[in-house]
Amino acid sequence: MMLRKNIIKSGYIILTFMIFIYIIYTNLGMTFFEIFEVKTYDMRYKAMDIFEKKNREYDVVIAGVDEKSLIEIGKWPWERSIHGKLVTALTEYGVKSIGFDVSFTEEGVSKDKIDYKKNMKTIVATKYKQGIIPEQDAIELLKEINKLDTDQDYEFALALKKAKNTVIGTYNIMDIAEDISRFEYNKIYYQKSRFYKINGILDEIKEVGRTGERRVKPFEIYKIIPPIDIIAKFAYGIAPYDVGRPDIDGVLRGIVTVTKENLSNLYFPPLYLLVYLKSENLSIKDNVVLDLKNSKIDIFKDEKLYKTIPTNINGYQRLFFYGKGHTFKYISYTDIINKRVDKKELENKIVLVGYTDSAKGLYDLRVTPLDPNTPGVELHATAIQNLIDNKFMKRIEVKGEVPLLFLFGSLIIFILSIKDINLALSNILTNSVIVTYLILSYILFRKGLWIEVFYPIVVFILIYLILTIENYFLEGKEKKYIRNVFGHYISPILVEELVKKPEMLKLGGEKRELTAFFSDIQGFTSISEKMSPEELVEFLNDYLSVSTNIILEYKGTIDKYIGDAVMAIFGAPIQLENNALNACFAALEYQEKLVEFREKYKESGYPPIYARIGINSGEMVVGNMGCNIGENKKFNYTIIGDEVNLASRLEGANKMYGTYIMISENTYKKVKEDVEARLLDLARVKGKKVAVKTYELMAKKGELSQEKLKLKELYEKGLDFYFNKEWKKSKEMFLKAIEVDENDGPSKLYIKRIEEYIKNPPPEDWDGVYTFTTK
């Protein structure tokens, strides 16, 4: 697999830069990408809502202040005794704990009304004693005065005292300028619900001393306004019901777990946490640790860690939403106090009291990822159920996101750097990486881990676009390079194939099974001496054009020209089904064209032009070879190796045999079914120990003339006698061959050898091998 190193380099420069931007952007708290990221967050919830089944029963039930209750009970606010009845009814139903997402910061009955009732009783009693009012009339008047209900707060408090399971919400003053003098309260009652155990508070104090700013910046208010004392005194707990501020796009995706009261400098838990603690018979004082240092809240049970609520550094908890609004069961407030509810619906449940979306005039609706009209009480219910399920939504921090960015970015860079794949495939693979990241984000989201989607996708697309553009220009340069380098040496068809599939051209050396082709003009020196320089150039151009066109026609590659000599490769850079056969057919046509070429130049008075060709097939090293030092970069696509040298020597050996196309045994084995050839010799070329069989290529299969067939038959009989040392019979056959073709060089050569062996017989162990003494 070949990779584009410059693409890898460019890719990692982009990726590193984008990761650096991400780290800086995150640490500075910038929000440009955040508005898009939270939308991908919502999309994941919507996907879950569509594809995931939600057939389950929740542990939290909502006692809804709804339209039905307003009709039956009357206009809000209701008398406190009504709330007392609710607490009493819920306790009788066997609920674990109750939470009021409602505040009771003022008396249920005005002070004037209480004073009026007291004064009226005094007046009636005085006038009775003075004898102004008869006894019976005084009794009737006192009955009517007692009908003025001024004890409803006490009735509510009495219900709370008996239940011992109810948490009341607090009203929060945000601005120091707001008048709080109208509120009367005993701070002891509400401060008992604060966080007692806080890890990291000393670090925060030191940080303020060092920098003047806090590291942890929880939700801050000026003053908590608790319920009136009589209610606060008997409530299990008192806690802020504020859910916090929405995200940048106005959507609430979490809830505040830590509220800091600036006036007292104390930290308070949220309403939902106290309601949950009561359901488990735990307390904020003994069982909870606020860990500012590690951004979490630990809950202990039996001196062991029981639950952990993950938050961000500022104590904000991302909620794991279960579905659209009204996920939890809503039971009408009035149905509970009038005992119209099956006990199974409430027994062992946690109940939250709050406004519903049907309660006209009591607006407490929030925009959440799945519903723009979610009752605020449902956020507390979701937080409690998260705690029960141990299922939270935690956002992966920078140190977790960066490795993911690097890993998936690297995969895209790797894909785009591969030379062996085309644009369509790289698109598919890149999109697969991006889709895999999206699937991973969804899978992790289901498990409560929020990883970034928007910024990483921007990074991946940016890398893809830039590297694709760079690849486009690189491919253009490669195509231009291929056309420039190979345009003159291989056929246009093969050039375009290389342009389409540059991966077929592997730079550098590699071993491949190829066929080497060498040709040279016979007696060129003497021919060239008879020509002027201009005529010689014209002649060579004409000759080389003929030879080149034939080689290219048979999908060969011109390696080089050496004067009148031509060196060609068959099988590289484009692999051929049978490169040996293409080389042989090219050689045969080469000789046919030379017949026409001789006729042309015969009229000019030049000697007849003949060319010798040597062909060998085998394993050779092929590739771009040359100089790569400094600016002196010069390469040549060529082949080297022993098999190449053998082809060159076969071309020269034609002179000895009087032939024009000599091929090796390796080549012959590959083409013998398609050509006519005869064995020339068992020869050992200079510098080699192993003898090789050489053949003369005569024609394509079935195209040999009758005269040549007769010649071949006689020649081969003579050769058989020769190798059996039957010199007389052998010579006789070669002489008959010459009668058929008086110019047959191989027959003449063997007659000459036989005459030499008759005079000087070879040794007894002679194996028929002839050793060349020259190259």
KOLLUM-450507 format. One record per residue (C-alpha): x, y, z. Coordinates in steps of 0.02 Angstrom, whole numbers, padded with zeros to 5 digits, always signed. Example, Ala and Ser with C-alpha at 12.3 -4.5 7.8 and 13.67 -1.06 7.14 Angstrom:
+00615-00225+00390+00684-00053+00357
! end
This chain:
+00000+00000+00000+00074+00165-00056+00038+00325+00041+00055+00507-00009+00173+00575+00124+00132+00756+00086-00054+00721+00113-00013+00642+00281+00092+00793+00326-00042+00918+00273-00177+00817+00361-00088+00815+00528-00048+01000+00516-00234+01036+00494-00286+00912+00629-00159+00977+00755-00211+01157+00722-00396+01116+00742-00364+01021+00905-00264+01170+00969-00409+01286+00924-00529+01168+01012-00427+01168+01172-00407+01358+01174-00589+01384+01127-00650+01268+01266-00536+01339+01401-00588+01517+01360-00771+01468+01375-00814+01530+01201-00988+01487+01139-00983+01506+00949-00993+01319+00916-01094+01280+01073-01261+01334+01002-01238+01209+00860-01173+01072+00976-01323+01079+01092-01435+01055+00940-01345+00893+00901-01373+00849+01084-01561+00872+01060-01559+00773+00898-01485+00624+00991-01626+00634+01118-01755+00642+00979-01676+00489+00898-01688+00397+01063-01868+00450+01083-01909+00378+00912-01812+00216+00917-01811+00168+01100-01956+00087+01191-02008+00176+01351-02130+00051+01423-02084+00066+01607-02153+00123+01773-02063+00267+01859-02032+00291+02044-02089+00471+02041-02269+00530+02027-02325+00710+02005-02472+00778+02104-02529+00906+01978-02603+01074+02014-02707+01061+01856-02862+01137+01780-02974+01003+01857-02909+01046+02031-02932+01232+02003-03113+01203+01955-03152+01091+02104-03050+01178+02240-03054+01355+02179-02939+01494+02125-02755+01484+02169-02679+01508+02297-02775+01382+02400-02795+01381+02586-02647+01300+02674-02763+01175+02753-02791+01104+02579-02605+01068+02565-02615+00990+02738-02750+00874+02674-02639+00827+02526-02491+00785+02639-02604+00683+02753-02683+00590+02606-02515+00551+02525-02447+00487+02690-02596+00374+02708-02568+00310+02531-02394+00257+02588-02280+00371+02485-02095+00377+02527-02072+00566+02520-02156+00724+02458-02082+00878+02377-02173+01043+02349-02113+01136+02196-02207+01280+02276-02153+01413+02402-02247+01469+02559-02153+01628+02606-02301+01722+02680-02441+01677+02799-02592+01596+02723-02703+01720+02818-02662+01904+02830-02616+01978+02999-02762+02099+02986-02883+01954+02974-02806+01869+03126-02812+02032+03227-02991+02062+03171-03046+01890+03232-02958+01915+03398-03034+02087+03423-03209+02026+03382-03196+01889+03512-03138+02016+03642-03283+02134+03604-03415+01996+03616-03342+01932+03779-03335+02107+03855-03513+02151+03808-03574+01984+03874-03490+02019+04041-03568+02191+04044-03739+02113+04014-03762+02206+03853-03770+02043+03751-03872+01895+03814-03781+01729+03837-03866+01641+03694-03829+01784+03574-03647+01787+03630-03631+01600+03593-03703+01621+03419-03590+01770+03383-03434+01675+03437-03482+01530+03324-03491+01647+03177-03325+01729+03223-03240+01556+03233-03295+01521+03056-03164+01648+03004-03024+01521+02962-02861+01590+03028-02781+01424+03075-02742+01352+02901-02552+01375+02915-02561+01278+03080-02662+01141+02999-02533+01126+02859-02391+01126+02987-02480+00994+03090-02492+00882+02936-02306+00909+02902-02263+00868+03081-02359+00704+03073-02292+00654+02901-02108+00697+02930-02075+00666+02745-02102+00831+02655-01979+00951+02574-02036+01129+02539-01967+01238+02401-01891+01410+02433-01912+01575+02345-01746+01649+02292-01699+01833+02288-01575+01860+02148-01539+02046+02165-01469+02130+02320-01575+02281+02280-01739+02187+02303-01833+02228+02464-01838+02077+02581-01904+02169+02734-02079+02102+02705-02021+01926+02737-02008+01859+02913-01912+01699+02943-01799+01607+03063-01637+01568+02974-01606+01416+03084-01748+01322+03000-01687+01337+02821-01501+01332+02855-01518+01159+02929-01541+01097+02748-01374+01163+02685-01224+01059+02629-01123+01019+02785-00980+00919+02711-00891+01009+02571-00731+00944+02493-00620+01074+02410-00688+01228+02498-00516+01273+02565-00445+01262+02389-00579+01382+02333-00536+01505+02471-00351+01495+02422-00396+01521+02239-00493+01678+02282-00346+01740+02384-00225+01704+02243-00322+01767+02091-00469+01861+02163-00588+01742+02076-00665+01575+02116-00622+01421+02014-00794+01349+02047-00937+01466+02006-01099+01386+02065-01273+01457+02040-01276+01612+02151-01420+01705+02230-01425+01848+02352-01547+01773+02478-01651+01617+02502-01826+01655+02565-01888+01501+02657-02068+01458+02702-02144+01543+02852-02076+01478+03016-02224+01371+03063-02208+01274+02900-02017+01276+02895-02008+01209+03072-02098+01047+03034-02040+01015+02854-01912+00875+02830-01808+00993+02724-01809+01162+02640-01720+01185+02473-01717+01299+02320-01832+01242+02181-01738+01344+02050-01682+01233+01907-01554+01359+01846-01529+01457+01688-01557+01381+01515-01419+01352+01390-01369+01480+01260-01518+01436+01150-01647+01451+01290-01665+01263+01317-01650+01184+01489-01547+01025+01480-01502+01007+01662-01529+01064+01838-01435+01159+01973-01366+01048+02111-01276+01184+02209-01348+01354+02254-01237+01477+02345-01323+01606+02454-01211+01757+02451-01284+01835+02608-01236+01686+02715-01098+01614+02602-01178+01443+02623-01207+01308+02492-01378+01229+02474-01436+01070+02385-01581+01066+02261-01759+01022+02307-01751+00854+02218-01598+00794+02317-01682+00819+02486-01840+00732+02423-01733+00584+02366-01635+00578+02529-01796+00567+02629-01856+00422+02520-01697+00330+02571-01705+00387+02753-01541+00481+02733-01494+00658+02783-01401+00800+02702-01295+00820+02858-01237+00641+02883-01243+00559+02713-01193+00686+02581-01026+00761+02528-01019+00906+02405-00855+00880+02312-00811+01047+02230-00638+00984+02190-00695+00837+02084-00862+00907+02021-00980+00783+02101-01096+00749+02246-01067+00587+02342-01206+00502+02440-01156+00377+02573-01262+00240+02651-01205+00130+02793-01038+00221+02784-01012+00161+02605-01022+00261+02444-01198+00232+02381-01227+00356+02239-01127+00487+02146-01204+00632+02052-01085+00696+01917-01089+00883+01884-00986+01008+01788-00860+01117+01878-00998+01239+01928-01114+01109+02003-01231+01097+01854-01303+00924+01821-01351+00869+01646-01514+00773+01654-01546+00609+01566-01718+00639+01492-01836+00491+01474-01952+00562+01343-02065+00705+01296-02165+00804+01424-02279+00706+01540-02155+00563+01547-02204+00535+01728-02376+00492+01790-02481+00645+01833-02619+00627+01962-02738+00771+01990-02714+00857+02157-02901+00855+02191-02914+00668+02156-02784+00634+02291-02864+00736+02430-03035+00664+02386-02963+00486+02389-03010+00447+02210-02842+00362+02172-02799+00177+02178-02671+00149+02316-02558+00052+02196-02527+00211+02099-02449+00299+02249-02386+00169+02370-02196+00175+02391-02184+00317+02266-02097+00484+02277-02222+00624+02248-02185+00798+02184-02316+00935+02193-02313+01062+02053-02405+01155+01917-02455+01067+01757-02469+01141+01584-02659+01139+01598-02664+01253+01750-02717+01419+01676-02628+01568+01747-02499+01463+01839-02361+01464+01711-02212+01353+01751-02166+01281+01581-01988+01256+01522-01910+01219+01353-01820+01051+01358-01734+00949+01220-01892+00849+01185-02033+00969+01225-02050+01159+01223-02188+01150+01355-02119+01042+01494-02187+01078+01670-02043+01133+01781-02087+01002+01911-02040+00869+01784-01860+00924+01788-01853+00883+01974-01941+00718+01940-01814+00675+01804-01669+00716+01921-01739+00601+02056-01767+00459+01933-01590+00483+01865-01525+00462+02042-01630+00307+02072-01578+00231+01905-01397+00285+01927-01411+00353+01751-01336+00523+01720-01283+00625+01570-01101+00670+01583-01010+00778+01456-00840+00715+01404-00707+00842+01445-00570+00906+01330-00446+00772+01387-00569+00639+01330-00625+00725+01170-00451+00761+01100-00401+00576+01080-00565+00543+00987-00534+00692+00873-00357+00632+00841-00407+00450+00810-00548+00483+00687-00454+00627+00604-00306+00510+00580-00417+00379+00499-00480+00507+00372-00302+00567+00338-00245+00387+00313-00388+00351+00191-00355+00508+00089-00168+00473+00083-00186+00300+00003-00135+00306-00178-00219+00142-00223-00399+00201-00200-00498+00317-00312-00603+00468-00266-00767+00373-00257-00696+00243-00138-00610+00374-00030-00777+00466-00018-00864+00307+00039-00730+00266+00167-00721+00445+00234-00910+00452+00251-00902+00284+00339-00781+00356+00467-00895+00505+00497-01050+00394+00510-00955+00280+00630-00916+00431+00739-01100+00481+00738-01153+00304+00784-01023+00303+00923-01089+00469+00988-01265+00398+00992-01213+00236+01078-01116+00333+01211-01261+00455+01228-01377+00311+01270-01254+00262+01406-01251+00439+01475-01092+00505+01393-01104+00661+01288-00962+00679+01164-00947+00827+01048-01022+00803+00875-01030+00971+00788-00849+01028+00805-00773+00856+00764-00884+00841+00608-00827+01015+00555-00646+00959+00580-00672+00797+00483-00759+00885+00338-00625+01021+00334-00486+00890+00328-00580+00797+00193-00609+00951+00085-00432+01019+00098-00348+00852+00071-00465+00808-00072-00421+00972-00158-00237+00939-00125-00257+00763-00192-00341+00833-00347-00193+00944-00386-00070+00807-00341-00159+00686-00455-00152+00817-00592+00035+00831-00566+00051+00641-00564-00048+00625-00724+00058+00758-00806+00214+00670-00743+00153+00503-00810+00111+00577-00980+00279+00666-00989+00380+00516-00933+00289+00378-01025+00203+00468-01169+00348+00436-01287+00385+00261-01229+00220+00169-01214+00058+00170-01315-00068+00309-01285-00194+00179-01225-00074+00120-01090-00030+00299-01044-00213+00338-01011-00231+00178-00912-00086+00232-00804-00163+00404-00784-00326+00324-00724-00235+00201-00612-00071+00281-00559-00058+00151-00421-00003+00029-00559+00156+00130-00572+00258+00094-00418+00407+00209-00403+00568+00129-00349+00625-00047-00389+00524-00206-00380+00547-00382-00446+00426-00435-00581+00408-00566-00717+00444-00467-00875+00509-00486-01052+00660-00389-01114+00674-00343-01298+00835-00285-01384+00856-00239-01567+01005-00174-01667+01039-00136-01851+01157-00258-01933+01315-00170-01996+01253+00001-01948+01428+00076-01939+01464+00043-02121+01291+00105-02170+01308+00265-02071+01477+00304-02150+01392+00319-02319+01269+00452-02256+01286+00635-02220+01240+00691-02042+01074+00757-02104+01036+00596-02197+01089+00491-02048+00972+00586-01930+00829+00571-02055+00864+00386-02077+00872+00349-01890+00713+00447-01856+00624+00352-01992+00690+00183-01932+00657+00215-01748+00481+00278-01787+00443+00112-01872+00515+00007-01731+00438+00115-01594+00264+00110-01668+00269-00080-01677+00328-00098-01497+00195+00023-01434+00062-00064-01538+00098-00224-01443+00091-00132-01275+00277-00130-01248+00373+00010-01162+00523+00094-01241+00661+00088-01112+00791+00182-01210+00871+00216-01380+01058+00186-01396+01101+00252-01566+01014+00132-01685+00980+00006-01545+00813-00006-01457+00783-00076-01283+00602-00114-01236+00504-00190-01093+00348-00295-01104+00245-00311-00945+00290-00147-00858+00228-00027-00802+00065-00106-00861+00056-00291-00830+00008-00395-00981-00080-00562-00988+00066-00636-01088+00206-00510-01106+00320-00639-01192+00194-00668-01332+00171-00481-01359+00360-00463-01374+00371-00606-01499+00229-00541-01607+00309-00368-01604+00475-00445-01662+00392-00537-01805+00302-00381-01865+00463-00286-01841+00547-00397-01971+00397-00383-02088+00405-00193-02085+00591-00197-02119+00554-00280-02286+00458-00123-02336+00593-00015-02256+00729-00100-02360+00633-00070-02519+00614+00113-02477+00799+00143-02445+00857+00027-02585+00804+00162-02708+00918+00284-02615+01068+00174-02648+01093+00120-02468+01137-00059-02422+00987-00166-02368+00937-00137-02187+00924-00289-02071+00896-00288-01883+00938-00421-01754+00821-00447-01604+00851-00535-01439+00708-00579-01321+00713-00655-01146+00581-00676-01010+00612-00692-00825+00619-00604-00657+00691-00430-00673+00703-00274-00565+00599-00132-00638+00573+00046-00577+00629+00226-00579+00816+00230-00558+00939+00372-00563+01001+00519-00461+00901+00599-00318+01033+00716-00246+00995+00900-00225+00929+00980-00382+01012+00851-00495+00860+00738-00498+00863+00628-00652+00767+00466-00665+00743+00332-00796+00611+00197-00794+00711+00042-00837+00747-00141-00801+00904-00223-00737+00962-00398-00694+01039-00555-00768+00886-00592-00873+00900-00421-00954+01083-00453-00995+01038-00619-01073+00914-00535-01192+01051-00415-01244+01173-00556-01277+01044-00653-01376+01025-00502-01489+01214-00502-01520+01219-00692-01541+01108-00679-01695+01264-00629-01790+01347-00798-01757+01195-00899-01812+01145-00789-01958+00972-00762-01881+00869-00607-01844+00758-00653-01697+00829-00757-01556+00728-00799-01400+00773-00888-01239+00702-01051-01175+00604-00955-01042+00518-00854-01177+00492-01006-01288+00400-01101-01150+00276-00958-01136+00240-00941-01322+00269-01113-01400+00083-01144-01426+00067-00983-01528+00227-00971-01631+00340-01070-01746+00519-01082-01682+00669-01197-01695+00803-01240-01570+00964-01151-01612+01085-01211-01481+01121-01261-01304+01238-01117-01265+01333-01048-01116+01350-00860-01131+01506-00777-01067+01508-00752-00878+01376-00887-00847+01399-01066-00789+01226-01130-00832+01189-01168-01015+01028-01104-01092+00930-01163-01242+00906-01031-01376+00776-01030-01514+00750-00940-01677+00578-00862-01688+00515-00895-01866+00329-00850-01877+00161-00852-01792+00081-01022-01774+00016-01085-01941+00096-00944-02043+00258-01032-02091+00275-01061-02280+00295-01237-02351+00474-01200-02396+00512-01144-02217+00420-01294-02145+00529-01409-02251+00684-01315-02197+00633-01329-02013+00602-01516-02030+00772-01552-02108+00861-01436-01987+00785-01519-01834+00833-01693-01896+01010-01632-01923+01012-01560-01747+00957-01726-01672+01101-01817-01761+01218-01678-01704+01181-01699-01519+01202-01888-01541+01375-01859-01619+01317-01937-01783+01417-01810-01880+01395-01883-02055+01205-01899-02045+01193-01729-01962+01294-01643-02098+01191-01728-02231+01029-01656-02157+01103-01481-02141+01162-01487-02322+00986-01535-02378+00921-01388-02275+01037-01270-02367+00969-01338-02532+00799-01276-02474+00868-01108-02415+01045-01070-02466+01050-00923-02342+01003-01026-02188+01133-00968-02062+01106-01098-01925+01129-01244-02048+01290-01167-02113+01353-01142-01935+01321-01324-01888+01406-01389-02047+01558-01288-01999+01554-01356-01820+01533-01535-01881+01684-01520-01995+01784-01456-01846+01724-01599-01734+01768-01727-01868+01945-01662-01866+01951-01635-01678+01818-01742-01593+01744-01671-01431+01778-01760-01266+01679-01916-01215+01576-01816-01087+01526-01684-01216+01348-01627-01180+01317-01526-01337+01340-01359-01249+01427-01223-01346+01517-01087-01247+01520-00910-01314+01688-00829-01298+01623-00653-01328+01473-00552-01268
! end
